[in-house]
Amino acid sequence: MIAIKNIAISALLSGAGAVFGSNFAMAQGPQGIVAASPSASAPLAGARLVGQGTLRFLGFEVYRARLWAQPGFDADQYSAHPLALELTYQRNFTAEAIAKRSIEEMRRVGSFTPQQATHWQQALQAALPDVKPGDRLLGLYQPGAGAVFKMGGRVVGEVADAEFSRLFFGIWLSPQTSEPGLRRELLAATRTAGQP
């Protein structure tokens, strides 16, 4: 996961995005609004597909993102709810590039020490695989716990740190995200349910 540019098209485009974001990309959600009904393929028990969107850079598709959460999910308090974020990559990225960019994006969400940054970057790099076009990386978030990453239905790694996990998923879900358009698409069902 997590979320998530080549890291947006050479590091997500040679140094631009995050595992799963990027301040160079223009988020668009042409897949449209998602169904708010339960999904048999939901990666989280009792979860519904909340939204989906596509991260683009200079017209190139970097990844497609989908967000699942359980009923009662409050976008303004995303870190209080279990959730799952899936990225389907359209470019090659190394785990190192993803981890480095993710730390940069996490700084937009909240502050942390240089020591935390170093530790988290190393832990994330160890938890994630390199990705290629078509790979689906799933990040699972549990409040007060850490992040678990899956690919092909199996756990590929985890970072057992609650603060890391909150900031990491904030790359996509925090109001401070560098990709507000993608955030709107991921939270589409919450808007139709009467939330902002």
C-alpha positions in Angstrom: 0.0 0.0 0.0 -0.2 2.8 1.3 -0.9 4.7 -1.0 0.7 4.5 -2.1 5.5 8.9 -9.0 8.6 6.3 -11.3 7.4 7.0 -7.7 5.1 8.9 -9.6 6.7 8.1 -13.2 10.4 7.4 -12.5 10.4 7.3 -8.6 6.3 7.5 -9.0 8.2 9.3 -12.7 11.7 9.4 -11.3 11.1 10.8 -8.0 7.7 12.3 -8.0 4.9 10.3 -6.2 4.3 8.2 -3.1 3.6 4.6 -2.6 0.3 4.7 -3.0 0.7 10.3 -4.0 2.7 13.1 -5.5 2.7 16.8 -5.7 3.5 16.6 -9.4 0.5 14.5 -10.3 -3.0 15.6 -11.3 -5.5 13.4 -9.8 -8.6 12.5 -11.8 -11.2 9.9 -11.1 -12.6 8.9 -14.5 -13.8 5.6 -13.1 -16.5 7.7 -11.4 -18.4 7.4 -8.2 -18.4 4.0 -6.6 -21.2 1.9 -5.4 -21.7 2.2 -1.6 -23.0 -1.4 -1.3 -21.1 -4.2 0.4 -18.7 -5.9 -1.8 -18.0 -9.7 -1.8 -14.4 -8.9 -2.7 -13.9 -6.3 0.0 -10.5 -6.7 1.6 -11.8 -5.8 5.1 -14.6 -7.6 6.9 -18.0 -5.7 6.5 -16.4 -3.0 4.4 -17.9 -1.1 1.5 -16.2 0.4 -1.5 -16.1 4.1 -0.6 -14.4 5.5 -3.7 -11.9 5.1 -6.4 -9.8 7.3 -8.6 -6.7 7.5 -10.8 -3.5 9.4 -10.2 -2.1 10.8 -13.4 1.1 12.7 -14.2 1.4 14.6 -17.5 -1.5 12.6 -18.8 0.1 9.2 -17.9 -1.7 6.9 -15.5 0.5 6.2 -12.5 -1.9 4.1 -10.5 -5.6 3.4 -9.8 -6.7 3.6 -6.2 -9.7 2.1 -4.3 -10.7 2.7 -0.7 -12.8 0.4 1.5 -14.2 1.2 4.9 -16.9 -0.1 7.2 -20.4 1.5 7.6 -20.1 4.7 9.7 -16.8 5.7 8.2 -16.2 9.4 8.9 -13.8 11.0 6.3 -12.9 13.8 8.7 -11.8 11.2 11.3 -10.3 8.7 8.9 -7.7 7.6 11.4 -10.3 6.4 13.9 -11.6 3.7 11.4 -10.2 0.5 10.0 -9.8 0.8 6.2 -8.2 -0.7 3.2 -6.5 1.1 0.3 -5.6 -0.6 -2.9 -3.2 0.7 -5.5 -3.0 -0.9 -9.0 0.2 0.4 -10.5 0.7 1.3 -14.1 4.4 1.9 -13.8 7.5 0.3 -12.4 8.6 1.5 -8.9 11.2 0.2 -6.5 10.4 -0.3 -2.8 13.1 2.3 -2.1 11.6 4.9 -4.3 8.1 4.3 -2.8 9.4 4.5 0.8 11.4 7.7 0.1 8.5 9.5 -1.5 6.0 8.3 1.1 8.1 9.9 3.9 8.1 13.2 1.9 4.3 13.1 1.5 3.8 12.1 5.1 5.5 15.4 6.1 2.4 17.3 4.6 0.1 15.4 7.0 2.1 15.9 10.3 5.4 16.5 11.8 7.9 13.9 13.0 11.6 13.8 13.9 14.5 13.0 11.5 15.0 9.8 13.5 11.4 8.7 13.0 11.8 9.5 9.3 14.9 7.4 8.9 13.3 4.5 10.9 10.0 4.7 9.0 11.6 4.9 5.6 13.8 1.8 6.4 10.8 -0.1 7.8 8.5 0.8 4.8 11.2 -0.2 2.3 11.6 -3.5 4.0 7.8 -4.0 4.1 7.1 -3.3 0.4 8.0 -5.1 -2.8 9.1 -3.5 -6.0 6.1 -3.1 -8.2 5.4 -3.3 -12.0 2.4 -2.5 -14.2 -0.6 -4.4 -13.1 0.6 -5.1 -9.6 -2.0 -4.5 -6.9 -0.7 -3.4 -3.5 -3.2 -3.4 -0.6 -2.6 -1.4 2.6 -4.7 -2.3 5.6 -5.0 0.2 8.5 -6.1 -0.5 12.0 -6.4 2.5 14.4 -3.9 2.4 17.1 -1.9 -0.3 15.4 0.3 -0.3 12.3 -0.1 -0.9 8.6 -0.1 -4.3 6.9 0.7 -4.6 3.2 -0.6 -7.4 0.9 0.0 -8.4 -2.7 -1.7 -11.3 -4.4 -3.6 -12.2 -1.3 -0.6 -12.7 0.9 1.1 -10.4 3.5 4.3 -9.0 2.0 5.2 -6.8 5.0 4.0 -4.6 7.8 5.1 -1.5 9.8 3.9 -1.9 13.5 3.8 1.8 14.4 0.5 3.6 15.0 1.7 7.1 14.3 3.5 5.9 11.1 0.2 4.3 9.9 -1.9 7.3 10.6 0.4 9.6 8.7 0.9 7.1 5.9 -2.8 6.7 5.1 -3.1 10.5 5.5 -1.1 10.7 2.2 -4.4 10.0 0.5 -7.0 10.8 3.1 -5.9 13.8 5.1 -7.1 17.3 4.0 -3.4 18.2 3.8 -2.8 15.7 1.0 -0.9 16.9 -2.1 -3.7 15.3 -4.2 -7.0 16.8 -3.2 -8.7 15.6 -6.4 -7.8 12.0 -5.7 -8.9 12.4 -2.1 -12.4 13.6 -3.3 -12.7 10.6 -5.5 -11.7 8.1 -2.8 -14.2 9.7 -0.4 -17.0 9.9 -3.0 -19.5 7.7 -1.1 -19.1 9.7 2.0 -20.2 12.8 0.1 -23.3 11.1 -1.2 -24.1 10.0 2.3 -24.2 13.6 3.4 -20.7 14.1 4.6 -18.4 16.9 3.2 
